[in-house]
Amino acid sequence: NKNKNHETVIKAIAHLKNPNIIYIICGEGPLRDYLINLSRELGIEKQIKLLGYRTDIAEICKSVDIFAFLSRREGLGIAALEAMASGLPILTSNVHGIVDYSENGKTGYTCNPLDYISLSKNIQKLISDAHLRIKMGKYNSLIAKQYDTKIVLDKIKKIYDDILTT
């Protein structure tokens, strides 16, 4: 959907003029034809892969180098947390929810969700530095652990226990 903002990522990739960059989009939605047409207009249709609904996201994360998540708005953004848990550096928008766990320069890079020029610069930083990608990915694996379901449920249980015993 429009909120997921794949358009900015597609524009950033076109701006880089690097045919080795492939952008994989998982999921289904009403903007499929629009995104295909946009990538065609920008001359990068071979670089954009719309995979549709998938149940193998963990395996897909293992096969990529960078995770882009440029939502215009987000509650928390579980997809980026899953990518972090997979050991990927993340490129994210600097909006509420996502900035609760992303740190510019540590987890990856953040930018305004509509700024494809800044995003393209951040993509370039990561694709040109494998050591940096690995370092950020390892950091992300550690950070993502605090969002593990068991840890979150234990914290919620403690909150309820505290309320009920006071």
matplotlib code that plots the C-alpha trace (Angstrom):
import matplotlib.pyplot as plt

x = [0.0, 1.0, 2.1, 4.8, 6.4, 8.2, 8.2, 11.0, 13.2, 12.5, 13.4, 16.6, 17.7, 17.0, 19.1, 22.1, 22.2, 23.7, 22.2, 23.6, 21.1, 17.9, 15.0, 12.7, 9.2, 7.2, 3.5, 0.5, -1.4, -3.3, -0.1, 1.5, 0.8, 1.8, 5.2, 5.8, 5.0, 7.2, 10.1, 9.6, 9.4, 12.7, 14.3, 14.9, 12.1, 14.6, 15.9, 12.5, 11.1, 7.5, 7.3, 3.7, 2.6, 5.4, 5.8, 9.6, 10.7, 13.4, 15.0, 14.6, 16.4, 19.3, 19.7, 19.9, 22.5, 20.4, 16.8, 14.9, 11.9, 10.8, 7.3, 5.6, 4.2, 4.5, 3.3, 6.4, 7.4, 7.8, 9.3, 12.4, 12.8, 12.7, 15.4, 17.5, 17.1, 18.3, 21.5, 20.8, 21.6, 18.4, 17.6, 14.6, 12.5, 12.8, 9.2, 7.6, 7.8, 10.8, 13.0, 12.2, 14.8, 16.7, 19.8, 21.3, 24.8, 24.5, 21.6, 21.9, 20.7, 17.6, 16.1, 13.0, 10.6, 10.3, 14.0, 15.2, 18.4, 19.4, 18.3, 20.4, 23.5, 22.8, 22.4, 25.7, 27.4, 26.2, 26.8, 30.3, 31.4, 30.8, 32.6, 30.1, 27.1, 28.4, 29.1, 25.7, 24.1, 25.7, 24.7, 21.1, 21.0, 21.7, 19.3, 16.4, 16.7, 15.0, 11.9, 11.7, 8.1, 9.1, 10.8, 8.0, 5.3, 7.3, 7.4, 3.7, 3.0, 5.1, 3.2, -0.2, 1.2, 2.3, -1.1, -3.0, -0.9, -1.1]
y = [0.0, 3.6, 3.8, 1.1, 3.6, 1.3, 4.1, 6.0, 2.9, 2.3, 6.0, 5.7, 2.6, 4.3, 7.3, 5.0, 3.6, 0.3, -2.7, -5.0, -3.7, -5.9, -4.8, -7.6, -6.7, -9.4, -9.1, -8.2, -5.0, -2.6, -0.8, -3.8, -2.4, 1.1, -0.1, -2.2, 0.8, 3.1, 0.8, 0.4, 4.2, 4.6, 1.9, -0.5, -3.1, -6.0, -4.8, -4.9, -8.3, -8.4, -11.8, -11.6, -13.3, -15.3, -17.5, -17.9, -14.4, -15.7, -17.6, -14.5, -12.4, -14.8, -14.3, -10.5, -7.9, -5.0, -4.4, -1.3, -0.1, 3.4, 3.4, 6.8, 5.9, 2.8, 1.5, -0.5, -2.1, -5.8, -6.4, -4.4, -6.1, -9.5, -8.2, -7.1, -10.5, -12.0, -10.0, -7.4, -3.7, -1.7, 1.4, 3.0, 6.1, 8.4, 8.1, 7.2, 3.5, 2.7, 5.2, 3.4, 0.7, 2.1, 4.2, 6.2, 4.9, 1.9, -0.3, 1.1, 4.5, 6.6, 9.3, 11.2, 8.6, 10.8, 11.6, 9.2, 11.1, 10.6, 7.0, 6.4, 7.8, 5.4, 2.4, 3.3, 3.5, 0.0, -1.7, -0.4, -1.6, -5.3, -4.9, -2.2, -4.3, -7.2, -5.0, -3.4, -6.8, -8.3, -5.3, -5.6, -9.3, -8.3, -5.4, -7.4, -10.0, -7.5, -7.7, -11.5, -12.7, -14.4, -11.3, -9.0, -11.4, -11.7, -7.8, -7.6, -10.3, -8.4, -5.2, -7.0, -8.7, -5.3, -3.7, -6.6, -6.7, -3.0]
z = [0.0, -0.3, 3.3, 2.8, 0.3, -2.1, -4.5, -2.7, -2.8, -6.5, -7.2, -5.1, -7.0, -10.4, -9.2, -8.4, -12.0, -10.7, -12.5, -9.8, -7.2, -7.0, -4.9, -3.7, -2.6, -0.6, -0.2, -2.2, -2.6, -4.9, -6.0, -7.8, -11.4, -10.3, -9.0, -12.1, -14.4, -12.3, -12.5, -16.2, -16.7, -14.7, -16.8, -13.9, -14.4, -14.4, -11.0, -9.2, -8.2, -6.8, -5.2, -3.9, -0.6, 1.0, 4.0, 3.7, 4.8, 7.1, 4.1, 1.9, 4.5, 4.5, 0.7, 0.7, 1.9, 3.1, 4.2, 3.2, 5.2, 4.2, 5.6, 5.8, 9.2, 11.3, 14.7, 15.4, 12.1, 12.8, 9.3, 10.1, 13.5, 11.7, 9.3, 12.2, 13.9, 10.6, 10.9, 8.2, 8.3, 7.8, 5.8, 7.4, 7.5, 10.5, 11.6, 14.9, 15.7, 13.6, 15.4, 18.7, 17.6, 14.7, 15.3, 12.4, 11.7, 14.1, 12.9, 9.4, 8.2, 8.5, 6.4, 5.5, 3.9, 0.7, 0.3, -2.4, -2.8, 0.8, 0.6, -2.5, -0.7, 2.2, -0.1, -1.7, 1.7, 2.5, -0.9, -1.0, 2.5, 3.3, 6.6, 7.6, 6.6, 8.7, 11.7, 11.6, 11.0, 14.1, 16.2, 14.9, 15.8, 19.4, 19.5, 18.1, 20.9, 23.3, 21.1, 21.3, 22.0, 25.2, 26.6, 25.6, 27.1, 30.3, 30.6, 29.9, 32.6, 35.1, 34.4, 35.0, 38.1, 39.5, 38.8, 40.3, 43.5, 44.3]

ax = plt.figure().add_subplot(projection="3d")
ax.plot(x, y, z, "-o")
ax.set_aspect("equal")
plt.show()
